[in-house]
Amino acid sequence: MTAMSVPEQPPARPWWSDAVVYQVYPRSFADSSGDGIGDIPGITAHLDHLEALGVDVVWLSPVYRSPQDDNGYDISDYRDVDPTFGTLADLDELLAALHARGMKLVMDLVVNHTSDEHPWFVSSRSATDDPKRSWYTWRDGRGEHGELPPNNWGSAFSGPAWTRDAASGQWYLHLFSPKQPDLEWENPEVRAAVHEMMRWWLTRGVDGFRMDVINMISKVDGLPDGVLAPGALFGDGGPLFRNGPRLEEHLQEVHREVFAGREPAPLTVGEMPGVSTAQARRYTDPANAEVDMVFQFEHVTIDRGTTKWDVLPLSWRAMKATLGRWQTELAETGWNSLYWDNHDQPRAVSRFGDDSPTHRVASAKALATVLHLHRGTPYVYQGEELGMANAPFTRLEQYRDLESLNHVHQARAQGAEEDTLLAQLAVASRDHARTPVQWTHHEHAGFTTGTPWIEVNPDHVEVNAAAQRADPGSVFHHYRALIALRHTEACVVDGVFTMLVPEHEQLYAFTRTTPTTTLTVVANLSSTAVANPVDLAGELVLSSLATPPADGVLRPWEAVVMRTTNRDETRGTPP
């Protein structure tokens, strides 16, 4: 008897391939206690908003115990919740409430560094022969008396990447704040402690981790000087501490010790500044068992010069070239994280769109349409689904962010004037992402009954969740439609990406194609009308404007998604 051939079935997609992630920055999401700071019960009280939006995963920025030097990214206890945000019981309640709604919770994992108040570092600092000394990166200084840092690296938050300890005379490494000393990942005891902590959270029920600056955990041996550019205060250490020689070994060990064998598989997202597409393919290749997807930064540096404070005009041609290359080069192996906004970036509608009353709604919709129809996992940052804009701060005293304030201090020392500093902060400060979520038109936008830790954007009177949920033409409902389309249209997840009119400065156009379906996405990303050379044949699926597109012209910030049915030569034309 001749054996019948069985058609090979395509492998099952990972559960997260058609998911949408919503990032919550707890300090600014919702305050239940009236102290002016967002908290975990405030998040739980607003889960109906996330459920209505349709998101699948909540990424929770750090709520661990912390001195709050960097708003929680300086952790002093990985296994407890900071009283600022609530209790472990509150977190358990949030987790149960999310699971009851069919959503998952991803915790922010910050293990490149700890707080200097973490017991590990307190011990490490206590004596040069303390067992924890080797858990951090300590070095003798340079100069006759060790009075100079061990190398010329600069911190991401201004100043040197080293701080001298008065008691021992040695220096410790901190790629960020002096209150965020770097863990020494070459020490197997450090890695084992991190693995144990991660298993503890997974056993508690969390569904994965977003790993903060995880590609910085392996540094080049010897920690040599970075290249010192003319006029720079510090050498560029990035090539020496990003994507280092043992990074993949460490990631594979984490997967083996923490994630392997767990069902459903936890989501693992690696935040990786400076990662290349070739590196991202390796890191996200399932065969290598490292991470599921990377968070890359190339596209959010398109409008920046040598530093984030050096703001350049945006080129959509350059943006398309960057995002298109990430689509193409991760098409066969790897997976993209898709985002415009997060807690470290200014608001997209102000940065890439047009936040004027005339164009804010349409530009927020157009930006969302372009992003969500790429291949990858979209991330929605809190308030992005409302088209929240940058804060109209006019005084330096209104800013709260450590990075921004350190920049002001350093730039003032170099002679910068206040007007220059205000102009820089107005477009680049992380505080723009951190003003409270605008729930209602009432005082403090319904965020708190107290005094908010940072001022609420005064435009909340017009731009708020209550008004938008009641308005079917709002930014909120456009996001709902985009998320629903990803859940129901396989082409959004599986379709081949092809960029159209790559040299056009105003139009962002591409197709997503499977054997049975083509989605054509065309967006005018400008505040003036433009001739449209792209064929818009087919069924209109989604539009950023209330009326259908006209022939041959795209209105300001008009984005349309068209669907056509293809002939599948192996299956015939679908009915």
VOGU-3710 file (C-alpha; in Angstrom, 3 decimals, decimal comma):
1> mtamsvpeqp> 0,000/0,000/0,000  1,404/3,364/-0,971  1,573/5,829/1,878  -0,432/9,002/1,320  1,540/12,206/1,449  0,366/14,569/4,160  0,700/18,278/3,404  3,212/19,886/5,706  1,460/22,104/8,208  3,009/25,493/8,896
11> parpwwsdav> 4,393/25,797/12,420  2,074/27,352/14,953  2,700/31,050/15,428  3,826/32,220/18,861  0,936/33,596/20,890  2,429/37,085/20,834  2,678/37,361/17,029  -0,785/38,919/16,681  -0,758/40,615/20,098  -0,660/44,320/20,917
21> vyqvyprsfa> 1,207/45,533/24,008  0,139/48,518/26,127  2,790/50,170/28,283  1,780/51,515/31,674  4,062/54,019/33,388  2,503/53,653/36,833  3,564/56,988/38,302  1,486/58,782/35,672  -1,370/56,381/34,885  -3,969/56,782/37,640
31> dssgdgigdi> -3,792/57,702/41,323  -6,228/55,938/43,651  -4,916/57,361/46,946  -4,930/61,096/46,299  -1,220/61,568/46,944  -0,630/62,789/43,384  1,327/59,726/42,251  -0,137/56,922/40,173  -0,357/53,499/41,775  -1,274/49,874/41,146
41> pgitahldhl> -4,886/50,095/42,394  -5,293/53,012/39,980  -4,266/50,727/37,124  -6,676/48,003/38,215  -9,503/50,539/38,385  -8,979/51,459/34,716  -8,702/48,026/33,148  -12,055/48,563/31,442  -10,278/51,176/29,300  -7,616/48,674/28,220
51> ealgvdvvwl> -10,191/45,957/27,658  -12,249/48,282/25,469  -9,115/49,204/23,533  -8,525/45,515/22,856  -4,874/45,152/23,887  -3,491/41,743/24,819  -0,509/42,497/27,049  0,260/45,133/29,663  3,919/46,047/30,062  4,292/47,503/33,544
61> spvyrspqdd> 7,204/49,878/34,079  9,013/49,225/37,389  6,986/49,126/40,584  9,678/47,447/42,697  11,066/49,006/45,869  13,249/51,924/44,845  14,627/55,249/46,098  13,037/56,644/42,887  16,178/58,392/41,663  15,187/57,389/38,129
71> ngydisdyrd> 11,473/56,841/38,776  11,840/53,178/39,664  14,563/52,095/37,247  16,879/52,072/40,276  15,739/48,992/42,175  16,565/48,300/45,825  14,443/45,128/46,208  13,427/42,998/43,222  10,854/41,005/45,211  8,718/43,714/46,716
81> vdptfgtlad> 6,554/46,611/45,560  7,482/50,163/46,454  4,948/51,705/48,872  4,670/54,584/46,394  2,753/52,204/44,132  1,076/49,864/46,623  1,785/46,354/47,852  2,485/42,887/46,523  -1,142/42,079/47,255  -2,163/44,984/45,003
91> ldellaalha> 0,043/43,593/42,263  -1,452/40,127/42,687  -4,916/41,667/42,375  -3,911/43,491/39,187  -2,453/40,284/37,740  -5,626/38,325/38,527  -7,832/41,055/37,058  -5,789/41,124/33,841  -5,895/37,344/33,509  -9,653/37,361/34,092
101> rgmklvmdlv> -9,955/39,692/31,097  -7,729/37,514/28,926  -4,758/39,907/29,136  -1,202/39,170/30,205  1,256/41,088/32,385  4,881/41,682/31,419  7,148/43,112/34,108  9,994/45,521/33,458  13,231/43,699/34,299  16,120/46,028/35,190
111> vnhtsdehpw> 19,210/43,901/35,756  22,030/45,768/34,037  22,145/47,763/37,257  20,538/48,055/40,687  20,056/50,952/43,059  23,030/51,897/45,195  20,645/51,223/48,103  20,129/47,584/47,117  21,547/45,322/49,883  23,851/43,753/47,307
121> fvssrsatdd> 25,547/47,073/46,602  25,504/48,170/50,233  27,526/45,031/51,021  29,706/45,497/47,963  30,592/49,004/49,082  31,228/48,058/52,710  34,684/46,570/52,198  37,013/45,560/49,382  37,026/41,974/50,666  33,253/41,691/51,041
131> pkrswytwrd> 31,847/38,695/49,091  29,519/41,032/47,188  32,361/43,271/46,010  32,697/41,198/42,849  28,952/41,561/42,120  29,629/45,065/40,793  32,287/46,629/38,562  34,930/48,174/40,802  38,258/49,460/39,456  41,268/51,432/40,621
141> grgehgelpp> 41,420/54,934/39,225  44,041/56,411/36,975  46,477/59,166/37,850  49,196/59,204/40,489  46,729/58,754/43,330  43,849/57,080/41,501  42,046/60,402/41,335  40,899/59,967/37,716  38,173/57,582/36,494  39,320/54,186/35,176
151> nnwgsafsgp> 38,296/55,132/31,616  36,754/58,053/29,737  33,213/56,741/29,348  30,308/59,115/29,901  27,043/58,320/31,657  23,757/58,344/29,751  22,546/60,866/32,321  25,458/63,323/31,900  28,797/63,270/33,722  31,298/60,411/33,910
161> awtrdaasgq> 30,215/56,773/34,047  32,261/56,275/37,211  31,934/57,432/40,816  34,730/57,255/43,363  33,979/55,680/46,717  35,490/57,765/49,482  36,095/54,833/51,830  38,081/52,578/49,507  39,315/55,062/46,918  38,115/52,771/44,130
171> wylhlfspkq> 35,601/53,666/41,437  32,379/51,859/40,500  30,787/51,791/37,052  27,326/53,234/36,400  26,262/53,649/32,791  23,337/55,714/34,075  22,954/57,598/37,380  25,582/57,259/40,157  22,698/55,721/42,107  22,458/52,939/39,474
181> pdlewenpev> 25,669/50,886/39,776  26,184/48,258/37,083  26,001/44,609/38,050  28,984/42,463/37,078  27,482/39,817/34,803  30,795/38,002/34,454  30,191/36,762/38,014  28,144/33,517/37,907  26,704/34,290/41,349  25,114/37,455/39,947
191> raavhemmrw> 23,585/35,562/37,062  22,249/32,832/39,342  20,651/35,419/41,646  18,980/37,126/38,672  17,720/33,777/37,342  16,245/32,880/40,723  14,476/36,234/40,975  12,999/35,870/37,484  11,706/32,371/38,266  10,102/33,764/41,430
201> wltrgvdgfr> 8,086/36,286/39,397  7,053/33,737/36,784  5,911/31,370/39,516  3,891/34,255/40,940  2,050/34,404/37,619  3,609/37,139/35,482  3,751/36,370/31,765  7,166/37,628/30,742  9,707/40,414/30,930  10,727/43,515/29,038
211> mdvinmiskv> 14,457/43,559/29,726  15,800/47,075/30,235  19,056/47,857/28,345  19,782/44,137/28,387  22,414/44,418/25,641  24,665/46,320/28,050  25,259/43,430/30,453  28,425/42,247/28,661  31,283/44,738/28,426  34,500/44,433/26,419
221> dglpdgvlap> 37,338/42,989/28,477  39,592/45,586/30,049  37,015/48,404/29,726  39,226/50,506/27,397  38,672/54,172/26,587  36,038/55,102/24,029  36,706/57,308/21,028  36,780/60,955/22,093  35,163/63,189/19,475  36,412/66,775/19,085
231> galfgdggpl> 34,808/68,951/21,735  33,250/65,998/23,587  33,545/65,765/27,358  33,608/61,962/27,387  34,592/59,080/25,151  31,974/57,020/23,334  31,839/53,824/25,336  28,796/52,490/23,463  30,718/50,125/21,158  32,457/48,738/24,235
241> frngprleeh> 29,430/48,070/26,448  26,625/47,369/23,951  26,184/43,933/22,345  29,301/42,727/24,105  31,253/39,511/23,644  29,214/37,318/26,014  25,767/38,846/25,543  24,329/35,939/23,575  25,820/33,446/25,983  24,147/35,266/28,882
251> lqevhrevfa> 20,799/35,489/27,081  20,880/31,807/26,194  21,660/30,963/29,810  18,702/33,063/30,983  16,439/31,249/28,532  17,732/27,855/29,611  17,571/28,553/33,355  14,358/30,591/33,461  12,096/30,191/30,420  12,702/26,769/28,890
261> grepapltvg> 9,794/24,342/29,236  7,246/26,863/30,507  3,837/26,800/28,821  2,605/29,093/27,539  6,011/30,486/26,742  6,698/33,779/28,541  7,246/36,851/26,386  10,838/38,109/26,368  11,561/41,566/24,972  15,106/42,890/24,880
271> empgvstaqa> 15,554/46,670/24,968  18,768/47,081/22,975  20,065/50,559/22,147  22,510/50,480/19,250  21,505/47,014/18,011  21,928/46,312/14,292  19,547/44,313/12,126  22,131/41,543/11,815  22,460/41,336/15,596  18,682/41,497/16,042
281> rrytdpanae> 18,252/38,539/13,678  20,578/36,461/15,826  19,053/37,561/19,123  15,476/36,848/17,973  16,138/33,706/15,940  14,075/31,019/17,729  16,847/28,513/17,049  19,179/30,534/19,293  16,738/30,722/22,246  17,645/34,237/23,374
291> vdmvfqfehv> 14,740/36,754/23,195  11,475/36,915/21,261  11,889/40,458/19,974  14,164/43,451/20,396  13,371/47,073/21,115  15,617/49,044/18,776  16,182/52,816/18,685  17,387/53,558/15,182  14,146/55,163/13,999  13,846/57,444/17,050
301> tidrgttkwd> 17,295/58,907/16,374  16,416/59,981/12,809  15,715/63,536/13,982  18,618/63,732/16,430  22,246/64,747/15,944  25,205/63,735/18,105  23,037/63,858/21,243  19,303/63,664/21,905  19,330/67,407/22,621  20,615/68,164/19,119
311> vlplswramk> 17,273/68,195/17,292  17,241/67,952/13,484  14,426/68,313/10,943  12,577/65,046/10,399  13,082/63,339/7,034  10,342/60,849/6,216  12,547/59,422/3,465  15,164/58,577/6,077  12,499/57,205/8,416  11,092/54,973/5,677
321> atlgrwqtel> 14,566/53,749/4,783  15,221/52,785/8,394  11,903/51,129/9,176  11,784/49,492/5,750  15,222/47,985/6,263  14,152/46,537/9,622  11,099/45,049/7,918  13,141/43,529/5,094  16,103/42,266/7,073  13,970/40,585/9,744
331> aetgwnslyw> 11,480/39,192/7,230  12,738/35,601/7,212  14,163/35,379/10,717  13,450/37,607/13,675  10,676/39,848/14,876  10,151/43,603/15,168  8,882/45,678/18,057  6,830/48,547/16,622  6,568/51,813/18,523  6,532/55,591/18,240
341> dnhdqpravs> 6,093/56,414/21,938  7,327/55,111/25,261  8,368/56,495/28,637  11,717/57,642/27,210  10,409/59,416/24,095  8,475/62,663/23,617  4,918/62,345/22,341  4,691/61,105/18,756  1,841/63,403/17,718  4,035/66,387/18,626
351> rfgddspthr> 7,281/64,921/17,331  6,254/63,200/14,098  2,712/64,504/13,600  0,955/67,849/13,934  -0,525/68,554/17,359  -2,392/71,678/16,271  -6,176/71,620/16,814  -6,632/71,334/13,045  -4,559/68,223/12,498  -3,971/66,498/15,843
361> vasakalatv> -6,658/63,814/15,451  -5,879/62,979/11,830  -2,108/62,961/12,349  -2,386/60,721/15,426  -4,508/58,302/13,388  -2,159/58,416/10,395  0,914/57,674/12,504  -0,884/54,788/14,200  -2,067/53,368/10,878  1,410/53,295/9,403
371> lhlhrgtpyv> 2,988/51,732/12,485  0,362/49,080/13,250  0,275/47,751/9,701  3,990/46,873/9,714  5,124/43,344/10,494  5,871/42,987/14,184  4,315/43,567/17,579  2,876/47,063/18,114  3,323/48,869/21,423  0,856/51,524/22,582
381> yqgeelgman> 2,193/53,866/25,237  -0,375/55,165/27,716  -2,189/58,196/26,320  -0,948/57,550/22,789  -4,368/56,091/22,010  -5,807/59,513/22,886  -3,334/61,528/20,821  -1,766/63,059/23,932  0,781/65,766/23,084  3,946/67,234/24,581
391> apftrleqyr> 3,493/69,427/27,643  3,564/73,194/27,034  6,081/73,833/29,823  7,623/77,315/29,844  9,843/77,117/32,966  12,694/74,806/33,860  11,070/74,309/37,266  8,222/72,393/35,623  10,507/69,547/34,548  11,104/66,520/36,778
401> dleslnhvhq> 13,147/64,018/34,787  16,623/63,144/36,055  18,086/63,040/32,539  16,655/66,460/31,687  17,759/68,094/34,942  21,274/66,671/34,670  21,482/67,990/31,119  20,457/71,448/32,339  23,137/71,365/35,030  25,890/70,236/32,642
411> araqgaeedt> 24,866/72,579/29,816  24,659/75,558/32,171  28,199/74,824/33,307  29,230/75,058/29,659  27,526/78,415/29,226  24,135/77,450/27,767  21,410/80,062/28,188  17,994/79,339/29,648  16,146/79,976/26,372  18,294/77,367/24,642
421> llaqlavasr> 17,699/74,847/27,399  13,949/75,418/27,357  13,881/74,948/23,592  15,758/71,648/23,909  13,566/70,322/26,713  10,407/71,394/24,893  11,052/68,865/22,144  13,238/66,173/23,720  12,559/65,786/27,453  11,264/62,450/28,696
431> dhartpvqwt> 8,830/64,379/30,899  6,529/64,836/27,893  5,741/61,123/28,054  5,202/61,298/31,798  2,493/63,891/32,282  -0,599/62,196/33,736  -2,997/60,262/31,557  -5,959/62,470/30,682  -9,035/60,562/31,817  -11,626/63,358/32,000
441> hhehagfttg> -12,061/67,097/31,463  -12,177/67,678/35,225  -9,444/69,096/37,460  -6,131/67,266/37,054  -7,731/65,301/34,206  -9,281/62,846/36,657  -5,793/61,484/37,380  -5,800/62,383/41,073  -7,780/64,176/43,744  -4,512/65,564/45,102
451> tpwievnpdh> -1,683/67,569/43,556  -0,070/65,675/40,651  3,646/64,959/40,928  4,065/66,621/37,516  1,652/69,077/35,925  -1,225/67,807/33,820  -1,313/69,037/30,229  -3,956/71,808/30,155  -5,341/70,459/26,890  -7,028/67,673/28,883
461> vevnaaaqra> -10,205/69,749/28,796  -10,569/68,765/25,135  -8,334/65,678/24,932  -9,400/62,983/27,383  -10,476/59,363/27,491  -14,088/59,971/28,516  -14,748/62,242/25,548  -12,985/59,963/23,101  -14,712/56,769/24,168  -18,011/58,533/23,492
471> dpgsvfhhyr> -16,887/59,732/20,050  -16,772/57,028/17,341  -14,493/59,236/15,219  -11,854/59,666/17,928  -8,219/58,601/18,045  -9,193/56,001/20,648  -11,652/54,269/18,338  -9,161/54,339/15,474  -6,693/52,460/17,682  -9,461/50,001/18,542
481> alialrhtea> -10,034/49,373/14,837  -6,312/48,880/14,145  -5,970/46,417/17,019  -9,080/44,511/15,912  -7,707/44,353/12,364  -4,502/42,746/13,631  -6,541/40,195/15,534  -8,768/39,273/12,596  -6,749/39,815/9,408  -3,931/37,287/9,022
491> cvvdgvftml> -2,286/39,472/6,393  -1,382/42,017/9,087  0,645/39,380/10,907  1,930/37,190/8,065  1,914/39,378/4,959  5,096/40,171/3,064  6,085/43,838/3,444  6,884/45,855/0,302  7,707/49,558/0,488  6,194/51,806/-2,181
501> vpeheqlyaf> 7,422/55,262/-3,328  10,446/55,126/-0,975  11,823/58,476/-2,158  8,609/60,440/-1,579  9,066/62,858/1,306  5,404/63,072/2,334  3,872/59,721/1,452  4,433/56,571/3,486  3,039/53,695/1,410  3,503/49,937/1,458
511> trttptttlt> 1,723/46,658/0,860  1,320/43,578/3,011  0,690/40,496/0,895  -0,286/36,868/1,391  -1,351/34,444/-1,373  -4,984/35,424/-0,775  -4,906/39,055/0,342  -3,129/42,345/-0,242  -3,436/45,281/2,105  -2,307/48,594/0,644
521> vvanlsstav> -1,458/51,287/3,177  -0,990/54,865/1,995  -0,551/57,849/4,296  0,115/61,524/3,677  2,320/62,373/6,642  2,163/66,123/6,202  -0,160/69,033/6,813  -0,615/69,821/3,120  -2,489/67,929/0,407  -0,367/65,829/-1,948
531> anpvdlagel> -0,896/64,041/-5,255  -1,215/60,305/-4,762  0,555/58,029/-7,284  -0,479/54,796/-5,519  -3,399/52,705/-6,802  -6,162/52,644/-4,195  -8,226/49,903/-5,801  -10,153/47,506/-3,599  -12,228/47,672/-0,462  -11,659/50,522/1,995
541> vlsslatppa> -10,769/48,949/5,319  -9,784/51,943/7,414  -9,290/55,686/7,038  -7,977/58,478/9,226  -10,638/60,843/7,900  -14,423/60,643/8,089  -15,004/60,740/4,325  -13,639/58,379/1,646  -10,418/59,282/-0,204  -10,690/61,321/-3,402
551> dgvlrpweav> -9,139/60,171/-6,663  -5,563/61,277/-7,104  -5,175/63,410/-3,984  -4,494/62,674/-0,323  -5,619/65,321/2,115  -3,419/66,418/5,048  -2,712/63,449/7,319  -5,012/61,195/5,331  -4,188/57,521/5,792  -6,116/54,737/4,095
561> vmrttnrdet> -5,962/50,955/4,178  -7,330/49,087/1,146  -7,905/45,342/0,785  -7,819/43,341/-2,446  -8,259/39,610/-2,951  -5,472/37,729/-4,709  -5,533/34,523/-6,660  -3,776/31,694/-4,837  -2,485/29,425/-7,606  -2,433/26,428/-5,279
571> rgtpp> -5,926/26,898/-3,869  -7,795/28,894/-6,491  -9,512/32,168/-5,916  -11,194/32,396/-2,506  -14,967/32,704/-2,629
//
